[in-house]
Every structure is written in C-alpha cells, then in structure tokens.
Amino acid sequence: MKVTTARGTIEAGDVGEGRPVVLLHALALSGRLFDPIAAEWAPRRRVITPDARGHGGSDWDGRPFTGEDMADDVAALIETLVGGPADVIGMSMGGSTAVLLAQRRPDLVARLVLADATADYGPDRVESWAERAEKAVNVPRQKQVDFQIDRWFSPPFVEANPDEVRRVCDIFVATDSAAHAAACHALGTVDAAGALGTITAPALVMVGDEDYATPPAMAEQLAAGIPDAHLQLLTATRHLSLIQRPDVWPTIEKHLDS
C-alpha cells in the first residue's frame, strides 16, 4: 500500500496484528524480499515491509540522498503507521539504515536486529561505492545477476533452492537502475561507527561466515560498539543470511520477545 508521510510517499507491506516489527531490505531489492516471513509472522505480529526510496513502489525525486535520509524516511513511516516504537530488523543496506535510525530516533526503536550490516564501509567507502553506482547504471540489470547471486547466497543454497533464488533475482531485475546507483552513493556516506555507543535498543547482530560484502569483522564492530548487543555467526552463509537461513527466524523472534 502507499503510505503518505512527512517525508513523501512510501510503498509498504502491512500485514498482521500485534507488536509492530519493521523489516528493512537490502540494496536494489524491495520489501517483497520478506514476503515469506511476513506471511508466517502475520498471525502474531504486525509486519511492516517498506520499500526504500526509489526501490519497489516508493517515490523518489531523482535527487541524491544519504543514509540519514533513508533512516529519516523509516522514522516518518513508523510515526505515520505506528505512532510509537517498533522492533526493527535490517539486512545489508537495511541494516545500515537501522543503525542510523536507532542513533537518530531511539524513541522509535524498541529492539534491533542487524544482519549482514555495517556502520562504516571503510576509508575508501566513497570511491568504492561510486564504482558500484557506475556499474548499476551502465551494466544491463540481467547481466548483473550472476555477480549478485554469488554475493547473496552460497553455491549449495543456489543449487538446492532455485525458486527462491529466482524470486530474489526477479525483485533485483525490476529495481530502477538509477535508484540502485543513488543508494550505492548513499551507502558511501554511512559513517556511523563512532556513535554506536548511543544506541539504546537491545541488538542482535547476525552475519554469515562467508559474507564478503559485509565481512564478519564489520558485524564484530557493531556488536562491540552497541552497549547491549549479541553477535551470532552463521556458518556456510553469505550476504542475504536471513533469506538463505530461514532457520534463524525463531532466534530473531526470541530476541524480539525477550
């Protein structure tokens, strides 16, 4: 559904009843990434799955934006739909957005899950993400798919789950290339490591041991910097851990309920 907020119009899934949880998707995907868990959790939770600006069905004016902009978009959505704090789960780009949200609006984040995420992509983040942005617009989307699959999932998962891999790829191919590039530049602006100590929400940090997009060292930095955080390393898992490892969702739910 389209949600009109103080920050613009955001497309967001909104299913179920109960304690609200907001799920923030990875780069160049959409809230549809979480459709399976939204359906599973709907009988006992209100599951909100927004599209980042320019992704999926969310509006974007074509101007550059930052990680802080994406965090403020989510804050406006929570204020509009919930009115108060929600649990927040962020994966990859969504995880960086969740970090910034928890720093900027601690009143809106009850409990936090950060998967395959970082607060800082390193000293060359601006240049490296600018290179990714160029590829996003200059390489046809279908030709980017093999690169993405290798980052997202370990080979055994790809072989055993072709339908799920195809579902995620279809979301990626449908994503606007210009918005993909703009989000790459936004990730290059993320510089939130120094303020991790201001996050008050209890956090569960998860990362795949084979994740080379946001390696375990980045997750370790998050867990060490957030005052109330626990780190869980997932074996034989790559960058989209919450998709590759649906068996971890009960652990996530336990954290949200604790």
FENFENUR-V814155 format. One record per backbone hydrogen bond with DSSP energy under -0.5 kcal/mol. NH is the residue of the N-H (numbers start at 1). CO is the residue of the C=O. If there is no record, write none. Layout:
BEGIN
[[NH	CO] [NH	CO]]
END
This chain:
BEGIN
[[3	10] [4	2] [5	3] [5	8] [8	5] [10	3] [10	8] [12	1] [13	49] [15	47] [17	42] [19	44] [21	46] [22	87] [23	48] [24	22] [24	89] [25	23] [25	50] [29	26] [33	30] [34	31] [35	32] [38	34] [39	35] [40	36] [41	37] [42	38] [44	41] [45	41] [46	19] [47	15] [47	45] [48	21] [48	46] [49	13] [51	11] [54	58] [54	59] [55	52] [58	55] [59	9] [67	186] [70	66] [71	67] [72	68] [73	69] [74	70] [75	71] [76	72] [77	73] [78	74] [79	75] [80	76] [81	77] [82	78] [83	78] [86	108] [87	20] [88	111] [89	22] [90	113] [91	24] [92	115] [94	25] [94	91] [95	92] [96	92] [97	93] [98	94] [99	95] [100	96] [101	97] [102	98] [103	99] [104	100] [105	101] [108	105] [109	106] [110	86] [110	108] [112	202] [113	88] [114	204] [115	90] [115	113] [116	206] [121	190] [125	122] [128	124] [129	125] [130	126] [131	127] [132	128] [133	129] [134	130] [135	131] [136	132] [137	133] [138	134] [139	135] [143	140] [144	140] [144	141] [145	141] [145	142] [148	144] [149	145] [150	146] [151	147] [152	148] [153	149] [157	154] [158	154] [159	155] [160	156] [161	157] [165	161] [166	162] [167	163] [168	164] [169	165] [170	166] [171	167] [172	168] [173	169] [174	170] [175	171] [175	172] [176	54] [180	176] [181	177] [182	178] [183	179] [184	180] [185	181] [186	182] [187	183] [188	184] [189	185] [189	186] [190	187] [192	119] [193	119] [195	192] [196	193] [198	195] [199	196] [202	110] [203	228] [204	112] [205	203] [205	230] [206	114] [206	204] [207	232] [209	234] [210	237] [211	208] [212	210] [218	215] [219	215] [220	216] [221	217] [222	218] [223	219] [224	220] [225	221] [226	222] [229	227] [230	203] [232	205] [234	207] [235	233] [237	234] [239	151] [240	152] [241	239] [243	240] [244	240] [245	241] [246	243] [248	245] [249	246] [252	248] [253	249] [254	250] [255	251] [256	252] [257	253] [258	254] [258	255]]
END
